[in-house]
Amino acid sequence: MTQGRSSSATSAATISKLAAPPRLDELDPIAARFVQSIRLIALHEKAKRDPIPELALRLGNVEVAFKSLVLSQTICGVWPENIHVSRHCCRLMSHDEATIGAMVQSAAACDRAGFEAAIEGLIRPERVHRLWDAVLGLIAAEARAL
């Protein structure tokens, strides 16, 4: 009987954790900047405008802006469904943004296992290398911009 209560408590805690949206400020700076970038890219896509000029202005570097766009296009190409993004001004993340943020954060820490764990069961295994390469491209551009 105790084990059943423990299992119920664990399930309730898991559900509670899923119900609370993750916050943007929980990510490292590179991951947070990229999540903000995909929001801006989505806004420009909806308006049918080129996002690079505004991305470059906000990110302070054309190469970082370009690599952010490349990564977002790669994500769109491998993600199993449309990506849900929050408003640009919102500090809370959608579950897609949280997954993407965790993926970028792991790659920035050179944690391939953490990167793969963040997207396990979501991305087909044969597509993971494309995503890894695109994330590393963004991280290298961010490093050069410092």
matplotlib code that plots the C-alpha trace (Angstrom):
import matplotlib.pyplot as plt

x = [0.0, 2.8, 4.4, 1.1, 1.0, 4.6, 3.9, 0.9, 3.0, 5.7, 3.1, 1.6, 5.0, 5.8, 2.4, 2.9, 6.3, 5.0, 2.1, 4.5, 6.0, 9.8, 11.3, 13.7, 16.0, 16.7, 18.8, 22.4, 23.0, 23.6, 20.5, 18.3, 19.5, 18.7, 15.2, 14.6, 16.0, 13.5, 10.7, 11.9, 12.3, 8.8, 7.4, 9.3, 8.2, 4.6, 5.1, 7.0, 10.1, 13.8, 14.8, 18.5, 18.7, 16.8, 18.5, 21.9, 20.9, 19.6, 22.4, 25.2, 26.7, 25.7, 27.3, 25.5, 22.2, 22.9, 23.8, 20.7, 18.6, 20.4, 19.8, 16.1, 15.7, 17.5, 15.2, 12.1, 13.4, 13.9, 11.2, 8.2, 5.6, 5.3, 7.3, 5.3, 7.0, 5.9, 5.6, 8.9, 8.3, 7.3, 9.7, 8.0, 8.9, 6.7, 7.7, 9.3, 11.4, 12.4, 13.5, 15.4, 17.0, 18.2, 19.6, 21.6, 22.7, 24.0, 25.9, 27.4, 28.7, 30.1, 27.7, 26.7, 25.0, 22.9, 22.1, 20.9, 18.9, 17.1, 15.8, 15.6, 12.4, 11.5, 14.0, 14.8, 18.3, 19.5, 18.7, 20.5, 23.9, 22.4, 21.0, 24.3, 26.3, 24.0, 24.1, 27.9, 27.9, 25.9, 28.1, 31.2, 29.8, 28.8, 32.4, 33.9, 31.6, 33.0]
y = [0.0, 2.4, 1.8, 2.8, 6.1, 6.7, 6.0, 8.4, 11.1, 10.7, 10.8, 13.9, 15.6, 14.8, 16.2, 19.3, 19.8, 19.5, 21.9, 24.6, 26.2, 26.5, 30.0, 31.5, 32.7, 29.1, 28.7, 29.7, 32.9, 31.1, 28.9, 31.8, 34.0, 31.3, 30.8, 34.5, 34.3, 31.5, 33.7, 36.6, 34.3, 33.0, 36.5, 37.5, 34.3, 35.1, 38.7, 37.2, 39.3, 38.5, 38.1, 38.5, 42.4, 42.5, 39.4, 40.9, 44.1, 42.3, 39.7, 42.2, 40.0, 39.0, 35.6, 34.7, 35.9, 33.7, 30.6, 31.1, 31.1, 28.0, 26.2, 27.2, 25.9, 22.7, 22.2, 22.8, 20.2, 17.5, 18.3, 15.9, 18.8, 22.5, 24.2, 26.1, 29.4, 31.9, 35.6, 37.5, 39.4, 36.3, 34.9, 31.5, 28.9, 26.5, 22.8, 22.9, 25.9, 24.3, 21.2, 23.3, 25.3, 22.2, 20.8, 24.0, 24.3, 20.7, 21.3, 24.5, 22.5, 19.9, 17.3, 15.1, 12.6, 15.5, 16.8, 13.4, 12.9, 16.2, 15.0, 11.3, 9.8, 13.1, 13.2, 10.2, 8.9, 9.4, 13.2, 13.9, 14.5, 17.3, 19.0, 18.6, 20.1, 23.1, 23.7, 23.5, 26.1, 28.5, 27.9, 28.5, 31.8, 32.9, 32.1, 34.1, 37.1, 37.4]
z = [0.0, 0.8, -2.6, -4.3, -2.4, -3.2, -6.9, -6.8, -5.2, -7.8, -10.6, -9.1, -8.8, -12.4, -13.6, -11.5, -13.0, -16.5, -15.8, -14.6, -17.7, -17.7, -17.5, -20.1, -17.4, -16.4, -19.6, -20.1, -22.2, -25.6, -25.3, -24.1, -27.0, -29.4, -28.0, -28.3, -31.9, -32.9, -31.6, -33.7, -36.7, -36.3, -36.2, -39.3, -41.1, -40.3, -41.7, -44.7, -43.9, -43.8, -40.1, -40.6, -40.3, -37.0, -35.7, -36.5, -34.7, -31.6, -31.5, -32.4, -35.1, -38.6, -38.4, -35.2, -36.8, -39.9, -37.8, -35.7, -38.9, -40.2, -36.9, -36.8, -40.4, -39.4, -36.4, -38.6, -41.0, -38.3, -35.8, -35.9, -35.9, -36.0, -33.2, -30.7, -29.6, -27.0, -27.6, -27.9, -24.6, -22.6, -20.0, -20.0, -22.6, -24.5, -24.1, -27.6, -26.6, -23.4, -25.3, -27.8, -25.0, -23.2, -26.5, -27.2, -23.6, -23.6, -26.8, -25.5, -22.5, -25.0, -23.5, -26.5, -24.1, -22.6, -26.1, -27.2, -24.0, -24.6, -27.9, -27.3, -28.7, -30.4, -33.3, -35.5, -34.8, -38.4, -38.1, -34.9, -36.5, -38.7, -35.6, -33.7, -36.5, -36.8, -33.0, -33.0, -35.9, -33.8, -30.7, -32.7, -34.1, -30.6, -29.4, -32.3, -31.6, -28.0]

ax = plt.figure().add_subplot(projection="3d")
ax.plot(x, y, z, "-o")
ax.set_aspect("equal")
plt.show()
